[in-house]
Structure formats: C-alpha cells, structure tokens
Amino acid sequence: FFLPFKEEVNKSNIEGRLSSRQWAIAYIETNQLIMAVNKYIKKELNKRGYNSTIIAATHNFREDQLISDWSHRHAAYIAGLGTFGINNMLITAKGCAGRVGSIITDLKLKPTKRPQEEFCLYKYNGSCKVCVERCIVNALSENPAEFNRFDCYEICLENEEYRTHSALANMCGPPCVILPCASPNP
C-alpha cells in the first residue's frame, strides 16, 4: 500500500539542501503508521487463520551494501501499484511523494493488474528529468542502473544528523517533490 504525503508536506521540502522539519516528521509518523496498519492487518489475518509477517517500513537493509532483503517498493510494484521512475521511486496513481508499506501473507488474493504504461515521463516519452536535476548529490541519472546509492545515503545521513530530534529520519526529499510525478501520477 502507498500512503501519499499531503501537498503542504511536499511544498515544505522544496527549498534548501536538507529536508524540511515537516518532511522529517511526516516520514517518521508515516513509518509508524505503516507499522500500526501492518500490526492490525496481521492480527485480523491471524483471527481468520492466515499467517503473515511484518517487515519494518525502513532500516531493514545492510549498511555495507545498502540493499535490503525485502523491498516494500518492489513488493508494491509486483502488486500492481505503479512503476519505477528514474528517481528510483515507485510512482503510483497518487504520485511518488509518500511511503510504501507491505505485509507478507499466505492469504490468496486476486492480483491487481499491473499498469501497462510507464508512469515516469522520462521512461514514457523522454520529456522529464526534473528528479535528476533536483538530486542534490547527483546520485540519479537517466539510467536507473547508474544510481549511486552510497552518495544518496550520505545525504540521508546528513539529514538525520541535521534533524537530531527526529530519530530514524535519514531520508531525502528534494528528488520527490515539485515533480510532475510527485502527486498525482502525470
């Protein structure tokens, strides 16, 4: 599932090198909401005899490789919620500015049909590279395979240090806001 940020949260993050306080709070609170929703879903599934597993919304990766064993974005892609942009974000019908959560279960569900066309305007027709231009550390390029996850993580850690009151606020935001795909999908 995708939880989009409100437009005022997105607009708060337009200026400056580091993420806004409002963006950091939304990031943390949305991660907490994802955990609460997943715990509720897990409880309800268990009541009905289904097994499920919850994986934290964030910080479930190896810091030496910056790769996780479970990607909520990729699970959402497989579930048909959207397509990946060149900003490495999942672009949903509600855009990419927000958080993705997922839960693993043995409940058999009818799959959602995946989108047939690209939601990323660059991948769709080459008309947009705003996210690449907005990336403060030049970690993005037109080729997602060239994504520099280590440079990206450095700005995330810089944000966390700047927002010392915000535990686990190692996030970035500028490549996710004032984009045609931020909210909603173009």
Stockholm file with secondary structure:
# STOCKHOLM 1.0

chainA/1-186         FFLPFKEEVNKSNIEGRLSSRQWAIAYIETNQLIMAVNKYIKKELNKRGYNSTIIAATHNFREDQLISDWSHRHAAYIAGLGTFGINNMLITAKGCAGRVGSIITDLKLKPTKRPQEEFCLYKYNGSCKVCVERCIVNALSENPAEFNRFDCYEICLENEEYRTHSALANMCGPPCVILPCASPNP
#=GR chainA/1-186 SS CEEECCHHHHHHTSSSSSCCHHHHHHHHHHHHHHHHHHHHHHHHHHHTTCCEEECCSSCCEETTTTEESCCHHHHHHHTTSEEECTTSCEEETTBSSEEECCEEECCCCCCCCCCSSCSSHHHHHSCCCHHHHHCTTCCCCSSGGGCCHHHHHHHHHHHHHHTTTSTTCCCCCGGGSSSTTTSSCC
#=GC SS_cons         CEEECCHHHHHHTSSSSSCCHHHHHHHHHHHHHHHHHHHHHHHHHHHTTCCEEECCSSCCEETTTTEESCCHHHHHHHTTSEEECTTSCEEETTBSSEEECCEEECCCCCCCCCCSSCSSHHHHHSCCCHHHHHCTTCCCCSSGGGCCHHHHHHHHHHHHHHTTTSTTCCCCCGGGSSSTTTSSCC
//
